[in-house]
Amino acid sequence: MILSEEPEQVSPNIIEETPVSQEVASEPELPTPETVSESGVNPEPATETEEPDNTPVSPSADSVPEEESLPESEEEMNSERVTYQDGFYYEPLSDNVKARITGLSYPSDCPVPYDDLRYISVLYCDFNNTVQTGEIICNQSIAQDIVEIFYELYQASYPIEKIRLIDEYNADDDLSCQDNNTSSFCYRTVAGSKKLSKHAQGLAIDINPFYNPYITYPNGVPTIKLQDTAVYADRSADFIAKIDHNDLAYKLFTAHGFTWGGDWNSVKDYQHFQK
């Protein structure tokens, strides 16, 4: 995903800038919905023609250690876990999660305290309409918003291709965006500036970034860094996962007080919501 707060001035020096093509790639077709994921979760997302049971199934008890066998630190984490719905919860960062992100999205000298962040687990429907489990790290102040929003997206079978920690991409925003990965926290600056991004505080999230690119306008010419995403800069075209004012993600995030990068003037960041 692209660092995406609206800068005070847009730098004319854009790395690997590529003029936006006016040709729009054909949108991929969504296969027939699947009802069982590899994770073992077996809810059936709602369709327009029938009303299946949408209640997510809790993980098997066999996969959860008995309380007395949990290390003390894990017991403390579980005691602070906030569960919104089955499959949707947030909690302070465990030692394991800290180890996964330190030196990557969380540099060794990161001034943001671990205690300001929350680890979130959600369910979502991928592009095959298969239920998957996603991981997000965000600021504790928006954690409740995030679980509520993603629960509504899940109930509506809203397509999200991937939800992984950006650390799985070595905290490389370009790689994460190229893989259409949805993510939030990563300590870094806004592209082309020394200003900290909202992502650095875990107060922003990028949704389906490959199909919702970040566009700058040096000298009035629309340009985009990732060449493969340039065809999706034409927002008059119809394609999968496009965020606009009629999109459910836009409606849910703005209802929770987030602003959308697609409404900015000097740049357009169609993937980006921040609070």
C-alpha positions as CSV (number, residue, x, y, z in Angstrom):
1,M,0.0,0.0,0.0
2,I,1.1,3.5,-0.6
3,L,1.8,6.0,2.1
4,S,-1.1,8.2,1.7
5,E,-1.8,11.2,3.8
6,E,-2.4,14.3,1.8
7,P,0.9,16.3,1.8
8,E,1.0,20.0,2.1
9,Q,2.8,20.2,-1.2
10,V,3.3,17.4,-3.8
11,S,6.9,16.8,-4.7
12,P,7.5,17.0,-8.5
13,N,10.1,14.2,-8.1
14,I,8.2,11.0,-8.1
15,I,10.2,7.8,-8.1
16,E,9.5,5.5,-11.1
17,E,6.6,7.6,-12.1
18,T,4.5,6.2,-14.9
19,P,1.7,8.1,-16.8
20,V,-1.7,6.7,-16.1
21,S,-3.1,4.6,-18.9
22,Q,-6.7,5.3,-20.0
23,E,-7.2,1.6,-20.8
24,V,-8.8,-0.3,-18.0
25,A,-8.0,-3.9,-17.5
26,S,-10.9,-6.4,-17.6
27,E,-12.1,-7.2,-14.1
28,P,-11.6,-10.7,-12.8
29,E,-14.7,-12.8,-12.3
30,L,-15.7,-14.0,-8.8
31,P,-16.1,-17.8,-8.8
32,T,-19.1,-19.4,-7.2
33,P,-19.0,-18.8,-3.5
34,E,-17.3,-21.5,-1.4
35,T,-18.5,-22.1,2.1
36,V,-15.6,-23.8,3.8
37,S,-12.2,-22.2,4.3
38,E,-8.9,-23.8,4.8
39,S,-8.9,-22.4,8.4
40,G,-11.9,-24.6,9.2
41,V,-14.3,-21.8,9.6
42,N,-17.7,-22.7,8.0
43,P,-20.1,-19.8,8.0
44,E,-22.1,-19.1,4.8
45,P,-21.9,-15.4,3.8
46,A,-25.3,-14.0,2.9
47,T,-26.5,-13.7,-0.7
48,E,-29.3,-11.8,-2.3
49,T,-31.5,-14.8,-2.9
50,E,-31.4,-16.7,0.4
51,E,-30.7,-16.2,4.1
52,P,-28.1,-18.7,5.2
53,D,-26.7,-18.8,8.8
54,N,-24.1,-16.1,8.9
55,T,-22.8,-16.8,12.4
56,P,-19.1,-17.6,12.2
57,V,-18.1,-20.8,13.9
58,S,-15.6,-20.6,16.7
59,P,-12.3,-22.4,16.4
60,S,-12.3,-25.9,17.6
61,A,-11.7,-26.3,21.3
62,D,-8.9,-28.8,20.4
63,S,-6.9,-25.9,18.9
64,V,-7.0,-23.7,22.0
65,P,-4.7,-24.6,24.9
66,E,-6.3,-25.2,28.3
67,E,-6.2,-22.1,30.5
68,E,-4.0,-23.7,33.1
69,S,-1.4,-24.7,30.4
70,L,-1.0,-21.1,29.1
71,P,2.1,-19.2,30.0
72,E,1.5,-16.3,32.4
73,S,2.0,-13.7,29.6
74,E,-0.6,-15.4,27.4
75,E,-3.0,-15.5,30.3
76,E,-2.6,-11.8,30.7
77,M,-3.2,-11.2,27.0
78,N,-6.3,-13.3,27.0
79,S,-7.7,-11.4,30.0
80,E,-7.3,-8.2,28.1
81,R,-8.8,-9.6,24.9
82,V,-12.0,-7.8,23.7
83,T,-14.2,-10.0,21.6
84,Y,-16.8,-8.3,19.4
85,Q,-18.2,-11.4,17.6
86,D,-16.9,-14.9,17.1
87,G,-13.7,-14.5,15.0
88,F,-13.5,-10.8,15.6
89,Y,-11.4,-9.6,18.6
90,Y,-8.5,-7.3,19.6
91,E,-5.9,-7.4,22.3
92,P,-2.5,-6.0,23.4
93,L,0.5,-7.2,21.4
94,S,1.7,-10.5,22.7
95,D,5.5,-11.3,23.0
96,N,5.1,-13.4,19.9
97,V,3.6,-10.6,17.9
98,K,6.2,-8.1,19.1
99,A,8.9,-10.5,17.9
100,R,7.3,-10.7,14.5
101,I,7.1,-7.0,13.9
102,T,10.2,-5.6,15.7
103,G,12.9,-4.6,13.2
104,L,10.3,-4.5,10.4
105,S,7.1,-2.5,10.7
106,Y,8.2,-1.6,14.2
107,P,11.9,-0.5,14.0
108,S,14.1,-0.9,17.0
109,D,14.0,2.8,17.7
110,C,10.3,3.2,17.1
111,P,8.9,5.9,19.5
112,V,5.3,4.5,19.4
113,P,4.9,2.4,22.6
114,Y,3.8,-1.2,22.1
115,D,1.0,-0.5,24.5
116,D,-0.5,2.0,22.0
117,L,-1.1,-0.7,19.5
118,R,-3.6,-3.6,19.3
119,Y,-3.5,-6.9,17.5
120,I,-6.8,-7.6,15.7
121,S,-8.2,-10.9,14.3
122,V,-11.0,-10.7,11.8
123,L,-12.8,-13.0,9.3
124,Y,-13.3,-11.9,5.7
125,C,-14.4,-13.2,2.3
126,D,-11.6,-13.4,-0.3
127,F,-12.0,-13.0,-4.0
128,N,-13.2,-16.6,-4.3
129,N,-15.8,-15.8,-1.6
130,T,-14.0,-18.2,0.7
131,V,-13.9,-17.2,4.4
132,Q,-10.4,-16.5,5.6
133,T,-8.8,-15.2,8.9
134,G,-7.0,-11.9,8.7
135,E,-4.5,-10.1,11.0
136,I,-4.3,-6.3,11.5
137,I,-2.2,-4.2,13.9
138,C,-3.6,-0.7,14.5
139,N,-3.8,2.0,17.2
140,Q,-5.7,1.0,20.3
141,S,-8.0,4.1,19.8
142,I,-9.5,2.7,16.6
143,A,-9.5,-1.0,17.4
144,Q,-13.2,-1.1,18.2
145,D,-14.0,0.7,15.0
146,I,-12.0,-1.8,13.0
147,V,-13.6,-4.9,14.4
148,E,-17.1,-3.4,13.9
149,I,-16.4,-2.3,10.3
150,F,-14.8,-5.6,9.3
151,Y,-17.7,-7.6,10.8
152,E,-20.1,-5.6,8.7
153,L,-18.0,-6.1,5.6
154,Y,-17.8,-9.9,6.4
155,Q,-21.6,-10.1,6.8
156,A,-22.0,-8.5,3.4
157,S,-19.5,-10.9,1.8
158,Y,-17.4,-7.8,0.8
159,P,-14.4,-9.0,-1.2
160,I,-11.0,-8.4,0.3
161,E,-8.2,-10.4,-1.3
162,K,-5.7,-10.5,1.6
163,I,-5.4,-9.2,5.2
164,R,-1.9,-9.8,6.4
165,L,0.6,-8.0,8.6
166,I,2.9,-6.0,6.3
167,D,5.8,-7.7,8.0
168,E,5.1,-10.7,5.8
169,Y,6.3,-8.5,3.0
170,N,9.4,-7.4,5.0
171,A,7.5,-4.2,5.8
172,D,7.8,-3.2,2.1
173,D,4.8,-1.1,1.1
174,D,5.3,-1.7,-2.6
175,L,5.3,-5.4,-2.2
176,S,2.3,-5.4,0.0
177,C,0.4,-3.2,-2.4
178,Q,1.4,-5.3,-5.4
179,D,0.0,-8.3,-3.7
180,N,-3.3,-6.4,-3.0
181,N,-2.8,-6.8,0.8
182,T,-4.9,-4.8,3.2
183,S,-3.0,-3.5,6.2
184,S,-2.7,-0.7,8.8
185,F,0.3,-0.2,11.1
186,C,3.8,0.4,9.7
187,Y,6.2,3.0,11.1
188,R,7.3,5.2,8.2
189,T,7.0,8.6,6.6
190,V,4.8,9.9,3.9
191,A,6.3,9.3,0.5
192,G,8.5,12.1,-0.6
193,S,8.6,13.9,2.8
194,K,9.8,13.7,6.3
195,K,6.3,13.8,7.7
196,L,5.2,10.7,9.6
197,S,2.4,8.8,8.0
198,K,-0.8,8.1,9.8
199,H,0.2,4.4,9.3
200,A,3.1,5.1,11.6
201,Q,0.7,5.6,14.5
202,G,-1.7,2.8,13.3
203,L,-4.4,5.4,12.6
204,A,-4.8,4.5,8.9
205,I,-5.7,1.4,6.9
206,D,-5.4,0.7,3.2
207,I,-8.1,-1.5,1.6
208,N,-7.5,-3.6,-1.6
209,P,-4.7,-1.2,-2.6
210,F,-3.9,-2.8,-6.0
211,Y,-7.3,-1.8,-7.3
212,N,-7.4,1.5,-5.5
213,P,-4.2,3.3,-6.3
214,Y,-2.4,6.3,-4.9
215,I,-2.2,9.0,-7.6
216,T,-0.1,12.2,-7.6
217,Y,-0.3,15.1,-10.1
218,P,3.1,16.7,-10.7
219,N,2.7,19.5,-13.2
220,G,-0.9,18.5,-13.6
221,V,-0.1,15.0,-15.0
222,P,-1.6,12.1,-13.1
223,T,1.1,9.6,-12.2
224,I,1.3,6.4,-10.2
225,K,4.3,4.6,-8.8
226,L,3.3,1.0,-9.3
227,Q,2.9,0.4,-13.1
228,D,0.5,-2.5,-12.8
229,T,-2.0,-0.5,-10.8
230,A,-2.2,2.4,-13.2
231,V,-5.1,1.0,-15.2
232,Y,-7.3,1.3,-12.2
233,A,-6.8,5.0,-11.9
234,D,-9.8,5.5,-14.2
235,R,-12.5,5.6,-11.6
236,S,-15.3,5.8,-14.2
237,A,-14.7,2.2,-15.1
238,D,-16.3,-0.8,-13.3
239,F,-14.0,-3.4,-11.8
240,I,-13.8,-5.5,-8.7
241,A,-13.0,-4.0,-5.3
242,K,-13.3,-0.4,-6.5
243,I,-13.8,2.1,-3.6
244,D,-16.0,5.1,-4.4
245,H,-18.8,7.0,-2.6
246,N,-21.3,4.1,-3.3
247,D,-19.0,1.5,-1.9
248,L,-19.8,-0.3,1.4
249,A,-16.3,0.2,2.8
250,Y,-16.5,3.9,2.2
251,K,-19.9,4.1,3.9
252,L,-18.8,2.2,6.9
253,F,-15.5,3.9,7.5
254,T,-16.9,7.4,7.0
255,A,-19.8,6.5,9.4
256,H,-17.1,5.7,12.0
257,G,-15.5,9.1,11.5
258,F,-12.7,8.2,9.1
259,T,-11.7,10.3,6.2
260,W,-11.1,8.9,2.7
261,G,-8.0,9.7,0.6
262,G,-10.2,9.6,-2.5
263,D,-11.7,12.9,-1.4
264,W,-8.4,14.7,-1.2
265,N,-7.5,17.4,-3.8
266,S,-3.8,17.5,-4.4
267,V,-3.5,13.7,-4.4
268,K,-5.9,10.8,-4.6
269,D,-5.4,7.8,-2.4
270,Y,-8.4,5.6,-3.1
271,Q,-7.2,2.8,-0.9
272,H,-6.7,4.9,2.2
273,F,-8.9,5.6,5.3
274,Q,-7.6,7.5,8.3
275,K,-8.8,8.9,11.6
